Amino acid sequence: MYHVIRCPGCLTFTYVDPYQRWKLCHVCGEVIDVTRSAVYLEAEDHRDAETIVCKLADFLEDTGRKDLNDAEKRKLRSEYARWVRSRMI
């Protein structure tokens, strides 16, 4: 399981192991306190987390927005859950 989070400094999406306490941002070098970061999604494995990080960054860049709203975060979680279930069948 991996958590998709954002760097509070540069707002870059990244992912961490849920037991990890700190993460160094690969873009701006900020030390991220994982326990204080909002979790956008819990991904099954690092490949899913990496895919989601890329898609979220592309979505925000394409729409010119800074962040997802609460409804979009809920939709992201439900779409991911449906996608994971479909892979298990």
Backbone bond lengths (Angstrom), bond angles and torsions (degrees), N, CA, C in turn:
res aa  C-N    CA-C-N  psi(-1)  N-CA   C-N-CA  omega(-1)  CA-C   N-CA-C  phi
1 M - - - 1.444 - - 1.524 108.61 -
2 Y 1.328 116.50 136.58 1.457 123.04 178.83 1.522 109.29 -132.32
3 H 1.329 116.73 146.35 1.455 122.10 178.06 1.528 109.66 -102.39
4 V 1.330 115.95 131.45 1.454 121.57 174.85 1.527 106.81 -91.29
5 I 1.335 115.80 121.79 1.466 122.09 -177.40 1.528 108.95 -131.96
6 R 1.339 115.87 -179.99 1.469 121.64 175.21 1.516 110.24 -126.69
7 C 1.317 114.92 147.50 1.457 120.87 174.14 1.523 108.04 -71.86
8 P 1.319 118.67 129.46 1.465 120.04 179.15 1.538 112.85 -70.82
9 G 1.317 117.16 -18.16 1.458 120.30 -179.29 1.518 113.18 -81.38
10 C 1.335 116.62 -56.57 1.469 120.62 -174.67 1.527 113.10 -110.22
11 L 1.324 116.94 -2.90 1.470 123.90 177.96 1.525 113.85 66.43
12 T 1.318 116.93 23.39 1.455 121.47 175.95 1.532 109.12 -77.97
13 F 1.335 116.74 136.48 1.454 120.88 175.53 1.521 109.43 -74.84
14 T 1.309 115.24 144.91 1.455 121.98 176.35 1.523 107.62 -152.96
15 Y 1.314 117.34 178.72 1.461 120.29 177.46 1.522 109.72 -137.35
16 V 1.331 114.11 154.36 1.465 120.26 -177.48 1.521 109.73 -141.39
17 D 1.285 114.64 156.88 1.456 121.90 170.02 1.526 106.58 -69.46
18 P 1.334 119.64 139.38 1.464 119.82 -177.04 1.532 114.53 -63.39
19 Y 1.314 118.12 -16.14 1.461 120.94 179.54 1.532 112.18 -93.50
20 Q 1.309 115.76 -5.22 1.456 121.43 179.91 1.531 109.38 -76.71
21 R 1.311 118.02 135.09 1.465 121.15 -178.52 1.521 112.11 -96.30
22 W 1.321 116.91 -33.32 1.466 121.57 -177.17 1.520 109.48 -130.39
23 K 1.327 115.13 150.92 1.471 120.72 175.08 1.520 107.63 -143.25
24 L 1.305 116.14 135.90 1.450 121.84 176.09 1.526 108.01 -89.99
25 C 1.330 117.21 123.09 1.464 121.44 179.79 1.526 109.06 -65.27
26 H 1.320 115.91 128.57 1.464 120.55 -178.54 1.530 112.53 -75.97
27 V 1.333 117.84 -9.64 1.469 120.97 -179.56 1.526 111.49 -98.97
28 C 1.346 116.74 -55.14 1.472 119.20 -173.91 1.535 113.85 -106.37
29 G 1.324 117.25 -10.17 1.456 120.40 178.04 1.522 115.09 83.84
30 E 1.333 116.77 4.83 1.467 119.13 178.22 1.527 110.56 -68.54
31 V 1.323 115.26 143.62 1.461 120.68 174.82 1.527 107.09 -86.77
32 I 1.324 116.72 117.12 1.459 122.83 -175.94 1.523 108.76 -94.43
33 D 1.318 116.67 125.69 1.462 121.91 172.86 1.524 106.14 -83.03
34 V 1.311 116.70 102.62 1.465 122.69 -173.90 1.522 111.61 -61.15
35 T 1.324 117.30 -33.06 1.467 120.14 -178.33 1.524 112.54 -68.72
36 R 1.329 117.25 -18.08 1.473 121.07 -179.40 1.524 112.08 -103.86
37 S 1.320 117.88 -2.91 1.454 122.09 -177.56 1.525 110.79 -87.35
38 A 1.324 115.71 140.35 1.464 120.78 175.71 1.531 109.16 -71.13
39 V 1.317 116.16 135.06 1.463 121.62 178.94 1.524 108.34 -93.23
40 Y 1.321 116.10 118.83 1.460 121.09 178.42 1.516 110.91 -78.23
41 L 1.331 115.98 -36.87 1.460 120.65 -175.78 1.515 109.53 -161.81
42 E 1.318 115.71 150.04 1.458 121.31 171.16 1.520 107.06 -105.80
43 A 1.325 116.69 114.83 1.461 122.22 -177.25 1.521 110.24 -98.40
44 E 1.315 115.31 150.29 1.472 121.68 -178.35 1.527 113.08 -64.56
45 D 1.322 116.78 -43.79 1.463 119.70 -178.57 1.528 110.29 -145.51
46 H 1.314 116.26 175.36 1.463 120.18 -175.20 1.525 112.67 -67.23
47 R 1.330 117.59 -28.58 1.471 119.55 178.21 1.520 110.47 -67.23
48 D 1.334 116.84 -43.95 1.467 120.49 176.45 1.525 110.22 -62.06
49 A 1.325 116.50 -44.48 1.465 120.73 -178.88 1.522 110.72 -61.05
50 E 1.310 117.66 -42.93 1.468 121.49 -179.98 1.534 110.58 -64.43
51 T 1.319 116.87 -42.50 1.465 121.19 178.22 1.517 110.70 -61.49
52 I 1.310 117.11 -44.51 1.464 121.93 -178.50 1.530 110.93 -66.78
53 V 1.321 116.95 -41.92 1.463 121.09 177.89 1.535 109.47 -57.16
54 C 1.315 117.31 -46.03 1.468 121.26 -179.69 1.527 111.42 -64.86
55 K 1.328 116.64 -43.73 1.464 120.13 -178.78 1.531 111.77 -67.12
56 L 1.316 117.76 -38.88 1.457 120.48 178.08 1.526 110.79 -64.93
57 A 1.309 117.21 -43.79 1.461 120.75 178.85 1.530 110.31 -62.68
58 D 1.337 117.00 -43.30 1.464 120.64 178.65 1.523 111.17 -63.28
59 F 1.339 116.86 -42.66 1.462 120.90 -179.64 1.523 111.21 -60.16
60 L 1.323 116.81 -48.47 1.464 119.88 -179.32 1.522 111.59 -65.93
61 E 1.319 116.98 -37.04 1.461 119.75 178.13 1.534 110.84 -66.96
62 D 1.330 116.65 -42.99 1.470 120.80 -179.54 1.524 112.16 -65.32
63 T 1.336 116.90 -36.57 1.463 120.22 -177.44 1.527 112.40 -89.60
64 G 1.326 117.51 -11.04 1.461 121.28 179.91 1.515 113.39 71.35
65 R 1.328 116.28 22.51 1.459 120.69 -179.29 1.509 110.77 -101.06
66 K 1.340 115.58 164.17 1.458 120.84 -178.96 1.523 113.09 -94.35
67 D 1.339 117.46 -27.76 1.459 120.02 -176.54 1.523 110.27 -158.74
68 L 1.323 114.76 167.59 1.460 121.83 175.06 1.523 109.26 -84.47
69 N 1.317 116.91 147.41 1.465 119.14 173.20 1.527 108.74 -85.67
70 D 1.321 117.21 173.78 1.472 121.21 -176.00 1.519 112.18 -61.20
71 A 1.325 117.50 -40.08 1.472 120.79 179.74 1.525 110.34 -63.62
72 E 1.318 117.77 -39.25 1.465 120.85 178.60 1.522 111.79 -68.47
73 K 1.315 116.94 -34.97 1.470 120.00 176.90 1.523 110.43 -65.85
74 R 1.341 116.78 -42.22 1.476 119.96 177.42 1.525 110.57 -63.51
75 K 1.333 116.51 -42.16 1.463 120.86 179.42 1.522 110.45 -63.77
76 L 1.321 117.74 -42.22 1.460 122.18 177.32 1.520 110.57 -56.55
77 R 1.317 116.71 -47.36 1.467 120.91 -178.96 1.522 111.59 -64.26
78 S 1.335 117.42 -42.20 1.458 119.58 -178.60 1.529 111.18 -70.30
79 E 1.340 117.36 -38.84 1.473 120.75 178.04 1.531 110.13 -64.51
80 Y 1.323 117.01 -41.15 1.456 119.99 179.00 1.524 110.49 -64.97
81 A 1.328 117.23 -43.57 1.469 120.46 178.77 1.528 110.46 -60.14
82 R 1.323 116.93 -42.34 1.473 120.60 178.91 1.526 110.25 -64.67
83 W 1.315 117.25 -40.23 1.461 121.51 179.48 1.530 111.02 -64.37
84 V 1.321 117.53 -42.49 1.467 121.34 178.93 1.525 110.00 -64.58
85 R 1.330 117.13 -43.76 1.472 120.17 178.62 1.530 110.93 -60.76
86 S 1.321 117.41 -39.78 1.465 120.41 -178.13 1.533 111.53 -66.78
87 R 1.311 117.66 -28.57 1.469 120.61 177.84 1.513 111.22 -73.79
88 M 1.331 117.88 -22.43 1.457 121.45 -175.94 1.536 112.06 -85.05
89 I 1.291 116.51 -13.14 1.478 119.35 -177.89 1.502 110.73 -83.60
